[in-house]
């Protein structure tokens, strides 16, 4: 099916004249900057934070490009992946007219952003084994469906979505297919960033909050065609990534080997945690996980959750989430943390 980006865009975005900042209008080296109404005397901090940051984060993108294997022109950096999600709605979904497809159970911000932007949400639940219901999605589509959101590995279930099914959506849907890969570092599956040249309607979301351990810095990544990235850059706030974040992330990106070791350790701890929990008769089911967490269906989840809170151990009770009844979502911790968790669960069930 042919893809027409212009037909997807909201008319006001097509006609939008973007804000032009001082750093957009001048690029190059100079000794005196009197164009942006900055404080020329510096800042109270030991760094030069009196100047506005690079609005397009060129140095940071260049370094990320080498790690991710994606050209800079196919990359957008946001204030968390949530900024990219919001921009997708603002660029492509006309309020009260257009709709999006969500596949619960899934990441909650897709629906929150839809509600903020007054865009209809159509839900097609995942199957019992947490895979896409392609027939259900096809039935839910209409001429006003602009985006399908797929989280893989999925939050809160932890499993990867069959890539063949995702490709089926990309081939047959004329709108955007957004594949959220926040947990891709923990999965054996190949990232869909490698498929960007093949599918012009593909948007891939990633983050540095998980495997890279930079949750406090709030840096999200979106990968897409050059044309879609240009739309993001057209409507984003002028300086959406502050200079402190850019500096710290640049420093962190020098430690790829350390991050890879953390990933290996996390995956090993995840499998050990699954094995030990499965030995408990009160555990009904653990969904196979490609993430740094597991979804555990067990007896008395509410009481166990409250018991763990009293012991200073915080997990998430997902029992009220679609298809996740009687389930807790448990993040994989350090070996010491995991052993403490297991000890307390065993005490609770005695």
C-alpha positions as CSV (number, residue, x, y, z in Angstrom):
1,X,0.0,0.0,0.0
2,X,1.5,3.4,-1.0
3,X,2.3,5.8,1.7
4,X,1.5,9.5,1.5
5,X,3.0,11.5,4.3
6,X,1.4,14.8,3.2
7,X,-2.1,13.2,3.3
8,X,-1.5,12.2,7.0
9,X,-0.4,15.6,8.2
10,X,-2.8,18.0,9.7
11,X,-3.4,21.0,7.5
12,X,-2.3,23.5,10.1
13,X,1.0,21.7,10.5
14,X,1.6,21.7,6.7
15,X,1.1,25.5,6.8
16,X,3.0,26.1,10.0
17,X,5.9,28.6,10.0
18,X,8.2,27.2,12.7
19,X,9.7,29.4,15.4
20,X,13.2,30.5,14.4
21,X,15.6,30.8,17.4
22,X,18.8,32.8,17.5
23,X,20.8,29.5,17.3
24,X,18.8,28.5,14.2
25,X,19.6,31.8,12.4
26,X,23.4,31.7,13.1
27,X,25.5,28.7,12.7
28,X,29.3,28.9,13.1
29,X,32.0,30.4,15.3
30,X,32.0,33.8,16.8
31,X,33.6,35.7,19.7
32,X,30.7,37.9,20.8
33,X,27.1,36.7,20.9
34,X,24.6,39.5,21.3
35,X,21.7,37.9,19.4
36,X,19.8,35.8,22.0
37,X,19.3,38.1,25.0
38,X,21.5,35.8,27.2
39,X,23.3,36.8,30.3
40,X,26.8,37.8,29.0
41,X,28.3,37.5,32.5
42,X,28.0,33.7,32.7
43,X,26.1,31.6,35.2
44,X,26.4,30.8,39.0
45,X,27.4,27.3,38.0
46,X,30.9,26.1,37.1
47,X,29.8,25.4,33.5
48,X,28.9,27.8,30.7
49,X,25.1,27.4,31.0
50,X,24.3,31.0,30.2
51,X,24.1,30.2,26.5
52,X,21.2,28.4,24.8
53,X,21.9,24.8,23.8
54,X,22.2,23.5,20.2
55,X,18.5,23.2,19.3
56,X,19.1,20.1,17.1
57,X,21.8,18.5,19.3
58,X,24.2,17.9,16.4
59,X,27.1,16.6,18.5
60,X,25.0,14.3,20.5
61,X,23.2,12.9,17.5
62,X,26.5,12.2,15.7
63,X,27.7,10.2,18.7
64,X,24.4,8.3,19.0
65,X,24.4,7.6,15.2
66,X,27.7,5.7,15.6
67,X,26.2,3.6,18.4
68,X,22.7,3.0,16.9
69,X,23.7,2.7,13.3
70,X,21.1,5.2,12.2
71,X,21.9,8.4,10.2
72,X,21.5,11.7,12.0
73,X,18.9,12.9,9.6
74,X,16.7,9.9,10.7
75,X,16.9,10.8,14.4
76,X,14.9,13.0,16.8
77,X,15.8,13.6,20.4
78,X,13.0,14.3,22.8
79,X,12.4,15.1,26.5
80,X,11.8,11.4,27.1
81,X,9.9,9.3,24.5
82,X,6.8,10.9,25.8
83,X,7.6,14.1,23.9
84,X,7.8,12.1,20.6
85,X,4.5,10.4,21.4
86,X,2.9,13.8,22.0
87,X,4.4,15.3,18.8
88,X,2.9,12.4,16.8
89,X,-0.6,13.3,17.9
90,X,-0.1,17.0,17.4
91,X,1.3,16.5,13.9
92,X,-0.9,13.8,12.5
93,X,-4.2,13.6,14.4
94,X,-6.9,16.2,14.1
95,X,-8.8,16.4,17.4
96,X,-12.4,15.0,17.4
97,X,-11.9,13.6,13.9
98,X,-9.0,11.2,13.7
99,X,-8.3,8.1,15.8
100,X,-5.5,5.8,16.8
101,X,-5.2,2.0,17.5
102,X,-3.9,0.8,20.8
103,X,-3.3,-2.8,21.7
104,X,-3.8,-3.4,25.5
105,X,-2.2,-4.2,27.7
106,X,0.4,-1.6,26.7
107,X,2.2,1.5,27.8
108,X,-0.3,4.0,29.4
109,X,1.0,7.2,27.9
110,X,-0.3,6.4,24.4
111,X,-3.8,6.8,25.8
112,X,-3.0,9.7,28.1
113,X,-1.5,11.6,25.2
114,X,-4.5,10.8,23.0
115,X,-6.9,12.1,25.7
116,X,-4.8,15.3,26.1
117,X,-5.0,15.9,22.4
118,X,-8.7,15.0,22.2
119,X,-8.1,12.1,19.8
120,X,-10.2,8.9,19.7
121,X,-8.6,5.7,21.0
122,X,-9.7,2.4,19.5
123,X,-8.5,-0.6,21.6
124,X,-7.9,-4.0,20.2
125,X,-6.7,-6.3,23.0
126,X,-3.7,-8.5,22.5
127,X,-4.4,-12.2,22.3
128,X,-4.1,-14.5,25.3
129,X,-0.4,-15.0,24.6
130,X,0.0,-11.2,24.3
131,X,0.4,-11.0,20.5
132,X,-1.3,-8.8,17.9
133,X,-4.9,-9.6,16.9
134,X,-4.4,-8.6,13.2
135,X,-8.0,-9.4,12.3
136,X,-9.3,-7.2,15.1
137,X,-7.0,-4.4,14.1
138,X,-8.1,-4.6,10.5
139,X,-11.7,-4.4,11.6
140,X,-11.0,-1.3,13.8
141,X,-9.4,0.7,11.1
142,X,-11.2,3.4,9.1
143,X,-10.2,6.3,6.9
144,X,-9.5,8.5,10.0
145,X,-7.1,6.0,11.6
146,X,-3.7,7.7,11.6
147,X,-1.4,5.7,14.0
148,X,-1.1,2.2,15.4
149,X,1.1,2.0,18.5
150,X,2.9,-1.3,19.2
151,X,5.2,-1.7,22.2
152,X,7.8,-4.4,21.7
153,X,9.1,-5.7,24.1
154,X,5.8,-4.9,25.6
155,X,5.1,-3.1,28.8
156,X,3.7,-4.4,31.1
157,X,3.9,-8.0,29.8
158,X,7.7,-8.1,28.9
159,X,7.3,-10.2,25.8
160,X,8.3,-9.2,22.2
161,X,5.7,-8.9,19.6
162,X,6.1,-11.1,16.5
163,X,8.0,-9.0,14.0
164,X,6.2,-10.7,11.1
165,X,2.9,-9.3,12.5
166,X,4.4,-5.8,12.8
167,X,5.7,-6.0,9.2
168,X,2.1,-7.0,8.2
169,X,0.8,-3.8,9.7
170,X,3.6,-1.7,8.0
171,X,2.8,-3.2,4.6
172,X,-1.0,-3.0,4.8
173,X,-1.7,0.2,6.8
174,X,-1.5,3.5,5.1
175,X,-0.9,5.4,8.3
176,X,2.0,5.4,10.8
177,X,3.1,2.3,12.7
178,X,5.0,3.3,15.9
179,X,7.1,0.6,17.4
180,X,8.2,1.5,20.9
181,X,11.4,-0.3,21.7
182,X,12.1,1.1,25.2
183,X,13.4,-2.3,26.3
184,X,15.0,-3.5,23.1
185,X,18.5,-3.7,24.7
186,X,17.3,-6.7,26.8
187,X,15.9,-8.6,23.8
188,X,17.4,-11.0,21.3
189,X,15.2,-9.5,18.7
190,X,16.6,-7.2,16.1
191,X,15.6,-3.5,16.4
192,X,13.2,-2.2,13.7
193,X,15.6,0.7,13.1
194,X,17.1,-1.6,10.5
195,X,13.8,-1.6,8.6
196,X,13.6,2.2,8.3
197,X,14.7,2.3,4.6
198,X,12.1,-0.3,3.8
199,X,9.1,1.2,5.5
200,X,8.4,5.0,5.1
201,X,5.5,4.8,7.6
202,X,7.6,3.3,10.4
203,X,8.5,5.3,13.6
204,X,10.7,3.6,16.2
205,X,10.9,4.9,19.7
206,X,13.8,4.2,22.1
207,X,15.1,5.6,25.3
208,X,18.2,6.0,27.4
209,X,16.2,5.6,30.6
210,X,16.4,1.8,30.9
211,X,19.6,-0.1,29.9
212,X,21.7,3.1,29.8
213,X,20.6,4.0,33.4
214,X,19.8,7.7,32.5
215,X,16.2,7.9,33.6
216,X,16.7,11.1,35.5
217,X,18.0,12.9,32.4
218,X,14.8,12.2,30.3
219,X,16.2,11.6,26.9
220,X,14.1,9.7,24.4
221,X,14.8,8.9,20.8
222,X,12.6,8.6,17.7
223,X,13.9,7.1,14.4
224,X,12.0,7.6,11.2
225,X,12.3,8.8,7.6
226,X,14.0,12.2,7.0
227,X,10.6,13.7,6.2
228,X,8.9,12.6,9.4
229,X,11.9,13.8,11.5
230,X,11.6,17.2,9.7
231,X,8.0,17.3,10.9
232,X,9.1,16.6,14.5
233,X,11.8,19.4,14.3
234,X,9.2,21.8,12.9
235,X,6.8,21.6,15.8
236,X,9.1,20.8,18.8
237,X,10.0,23.5,21.3
238,X,13.1,25.4,20.2
239,X,15.4,24.1,22.9
240,X,13.8,20.9,24.0
241,X,17.0,19.2,25.2
242,X,18.9,21.3,27.7
243,X,22.7,21.6,27.7
244,X,23.3,19.8,30.9
245,X,21.5,16.7,29.6
246,X,23.4,16.9,26.3
247,X,26.7,17.1,28.2
248,X,26.0,14.3,30.6
249,X,24.6,12.0,27.8
250,X,27.7,12.6,25.7
251,X,29.8,11.6,28.6
252,X,27.7,8.5,29.3
253,X,28.0,7.3,25.7
254,X,31.7,6.7,26.3
255,X,30.8,3.7,28.4
256,X,29.2,1.3,26.0
257,X,31.1,-1.7,27.4
258,X,29.8,-1.0,30.9
259,X,26.2,-0.8,29.7
260,X,26.6,-4.1,27.8
261,X,27.8,-5.8,30.9
262,X,24.9,-4.4,32.9
263,X,22.6,-5.8,30.2
264,X,24.1,-9.3,30.4
265,X,23.9,-9.3,34.2
266,X,20.3,-8.1,34.1
267,X,19.3,-10.8,31.7
268,X,21.0,-13.5,33.8
269,X,19.3,-12.2,36.9
270,X,16.0,-12.1,35.1
271,X,16.2,-15.7,34.1
272,X,17.3,-16.7,37.7
273,X,14.4,-14.8,39.1
274,X,12.0,-16.5,36.8
275,X,13.3,-19.9,37.6
276,X,13.1,-19.4,41.4
277,X,9.6,-17.8,41.3
278,X,8.4,-20.7,39.1
279,X,9.4,-23.1,41.9
280,X,6.7,-21.6,44.2
281,X,3.3,-23.3,43.9
282,X,1.5,-20.0,44.4
283,X,2.9,-18.6,41.2
284,X,0.4,-19.3,38.4
285,X,2.2,-18.0,35.3
286,X,5.2,-15.9,34.4
287,X,5.1,-14.4,30.9
288,X,8.3,-14.9,28.9
289,X,10.2,-11.7,29.1
290,X,12.6,-9.8,26.8
291,X,12.7,-6.8,29.1
292,X,14.3,-5.9,32.5
293,X,11.1,-6.9,34.3
294,X,8.7,-9.8,34.5
295,X,4.9,-10.1,34.8
296,X,4.0,-12.7,37.4
297,X,0.5,-14.0,37.9
298,X,0.1,-15.4,41.4
299,X,-2.2,-15.9,44.4
300,X,-3.2,-13.0,46.6
301,X,-1.4,-10.3,44.5
302,X,-2.9,-7.4,46.4
303,X,-2.0,-8.8,49.8
304,X,1.5,-9.7,48.6
305,X,2.0,-6.2,47.2
306,X,1.0,-4.5,50.5
307,X,3.2,-6.9,52.4
308,X,6.2,-6.1,50.2
309,X,5.5,-2.4,50.7
310,X,5.6,-2.8,54.5
311,X,9.0,-4.5,54.0
312,X,10.3,-1.6,51.9
313,X,10.1,-3.4,48.6
314,X,8.1,-1.7,45.9
315,X,6.8,-3.6,42.8
316,X,3.8,-2.7,40.7
317,X,0.4,-4.2,41.1
318,X,-1.0,-4.6,37.5
319,X,-4.1,-6.6,38.5
320,X,-6.5,-4.0,37.2
321,X,-4.8,-3.8,33.8
322,X,-6.5,-5.5,30.8
323,X,-5.4,-9.2,30.6
324,X,-3.1,-8.8,33.6
325,X,-5.5,-9.9,36.4
326,X,-3.8,-11.2,39.6
327,X,-0.4,-10.0,38.3
328,X,2.5,-8.1,39.7
329,X,5.1,-6.5,37.5
330,X,8.6,-6.9,39.0
331,X,11.6,-5.0,37.8
332,X,14.9,-7.1,37.8
333,X,17.1,-5.6,40.5
334,X,20.6,-6.4,41.7
335,X,21.4,-10.0,42.9
336,X,21.0,-8.8,46.5
337,X,17.7,-7.0,45.8
338,X,16.3,-10.0,44.0
339,X,17.3,-12.4,46.8
340,X,15.7,-10.2,49.4
341,X,12.5,-10.0,47.3
342,X,12.4,-13.8,46.9
343,X,13.0,-14.3,50.7
344,X,10.1,-12.0,51.5
345,X,7.8,-13.7,49.0
346,X,8.6,-17.1,50.5
347,X,7.9,-15.8,54.0
348,X,4.6,-14.3,52.9
349,X,3.3,-17.6,51.4
350,X,4.3,-19.8,54.3
